[in-house]
Amino acid sequence: MEHFIQLARQLNNEIMIESRSPFDPVCPVNTPYPWKMLGCGNYAAVFSHPAHPDYVVKIYGRDEHGLLEEKKVYDRLGKHPGFSVCYHSEQRFLILKRIEGMTLYDCVHKGIKIHENVIYDIDEAVRHARDKGLFPNDVHGKNVMISNNRGIIVDVSDFSRYETCRKWKDLRKAYFTIYKKSLYHFPIKIPYFVLNGVRMGYRYYRKLKISKKEGLK
């Protein structure tokens, strides 16, 4: 672990991460060899190193105060099969247990069947977070991964925010009312531009619903 911490510090000093818009994921400008970027989120990017396959480093590109909140969330969650584990934190980065698998988003893109037990695993993880006094926000197809046929929430950065979030509830409903009756039985590959269109349409729909509610008050 100590060797990986030193490597993570070096990466943190060398890498540049851009945030072009508060509504888009952050984007690394450069990824030093032999690091590999595994993904980008709203606040941070995640990297792996071939010499340490069990760990990842998550470097914040914006809202670095959120890093402290995320560390507190992992401390509250403890060891639970529905989440990763935070081993270490410093300014701008966290070291987490690496979760090998595929997101629900990529499963739909590649036509890989998503079984019901994955949905129930996430239900249990959400309940566990609530039992710990947390608020499971921003749980969606890009933040839920299938690893060894089990569902895991891989991003808990918004779990300390006291607000209402319907993303998992709406995704769960879409799974049983649409996916389970169609793509589950006849899996086909869905292009990313179609999935991104659905994602943007859903975002617009939720904003419209919120504005209508506020207009009725």
N, C-alpha and C positions, 0 to 999 in steps of 0.2 A: 504493500500500500504506500509506504513512504516514497518509493521510487516513482510511483504513479503521481503522487502529489507534486513531486518536483517537476515531472513532465507537464502536469496541468498548469503549474505556475509559469513555466516557460511558454506554453501555448497561450495562456492568458496575456502575457506580455507582448507576444508577437502578432496575435490575430486582430483584425479589424472587422467589426460587425456593424453593418448599416441598418438604419431604420428609416425607410423612405416614406412610410405612411403609418399612422397609428392603427390603421385598419388592415394592414398587410403584415405577414410574418417578417421578422428580422432576417437579414441576409449577410452571411460572411463575405467579405471582399477577398480574403485570401485564406487558404487552409494549408498550413505548413506540412510538408511531407515528414513522416508517414501517416499523419492523422487523417481520419476520414470523417466527413460530416454525415451524420445519420439522419438529421432532420432539423427543421426550423419551426419555431412557434411564434406566438405573438410577442414574446419578450426575450426569448433566448434561442440559442442553437446548441445542438448536442453532437459531441464528437467521440470517436473511439480511437484507440491506439492498438496496433496489432500485437504488441508485446504484453498487453494487459486486457485480454478479451472479456474479463468479468466486470469491468468498470467502464463508465462513461463520464465525461465531464460536460456539464451544462453551463455555458457561458452566457450571461445576460448581456443583451445589446441595448436595452432600455429598461427603465423602472427598476433600478438595482435595489431599491428598498424592498421590492417584492421578493428578492432572494432571501432576505431574513425571514419574511413571512412564510416562504415555501419551506425553509428549514424547520420552522416551528410546526408546520403542518406535518412533515414527516416524523418529527418527534412525537406528536400526538397520535399519529396513526400506528406507530410501533411496527412490529413485524406482522404483516397480514398478506396472504397469498394474492390479494387483489391489487397490490401496490408494489412499487420498487422500494428501495431502502437508501437513505442518505447517509453516507459514511463520513463525509468531511465537507466543510464550507469555509470559504475565504471571500475576500472582496471580489465581487463580480462572478464567482463560479461556485458550483456544487459538484461533488463527486458522488455518483449514484451507482447502484447495482444495475448492470446492463440486462435488459429484457430482450431476449431473442424472439422474434416472431413477426407478425404482419398486422397492420392496422385494419380495422373493418373497412375503411375507405379503400385501401389497396386490395382487399379481398373482393370487394364488389367490382373494382376495376379489372381484376384478373380472372373473374368468374369462379372464385373459390367459395365453396359453400360455407355459410356461417351457421353453426348449430345452435339450438336453443340454450344449451348449457352455458354458452358464452354470455348470453344476455342475463341469465340468472346469476352468473358469477359477478357481473357488474352490479346487478341489483343488490347483492350481498355486500359488495365493496362500498356502494353508496350508503347502505344502512350502517355499516361499520363507521364510516366517516361521520355520519350524523350522530351516532351514539357517542362519538368522541368530541362532540360540540362543534363540528366543522360544517361547512356549507358546500356540498359537492357541486360546484359550478363548472361550466365549460366542459362537460363530459359529452364528447361527440365522436364521430367516426374516425377522426384523425388522432384522437387522444385515447382510444381504446384499442388494445392490441390482443391478438390471439397468440399465446405462447404455450406450447405443449397441450394444445386443445383447451386451454383455460383462458378466461377473459381477465385482462389486467388493465387498470387505468394508469397510463404512463405520464400524465401531466396533472399535478395537483396544485399548480401555482395560484389558482383562484379560489382555493378551498377556504381561505380565511375571510373572504368577502361576504358580508351579510347582505345578500340580495337574492331575488327570485330568478332562477334559471330553469327553463323548460327543455333545454337541449336534449338531455338524456330521456326525459319523459316522451318527447316528440319522436326521438329516434327509435325508442322502444316500441311506440305505437306504430311507426312506419314499418318496423320489422315484422310485426304480427299481422298487420292489416294489408300490407303490400308485398314485402319481400317474401314472407313465408308462403304466400299463395302463388307466387310467380317465380322469381329468380332462384328460390330455394330448390324448386323441383326442376327448373330448366335454367341452370346457371350459364350466363353468357358474359362475355367481356364488355364492360361499359367504358367508353373512352373518358379520359380525364376531363375533356372540355364539357361533356354532358354532366359529369358529377359536379364540376365547378359551377355549371349553370344552375343545377339543383341547389347547391350550397348558397349561391348568391340570391336565388329566388326565395329560399327559406329565410335568409337574413332580412330581405325586404318584407316578407310576410310578417315576421315577428315585429319589425319596426312599425308596420302598419297597424297591427293589433294593439301595440302599446299606445300609439298615438290616438287610436279610437277610444281606448279605455280612459286616457287622460282627458279626452274631449268630453266624455260623459260625466266627469266629476264636477 
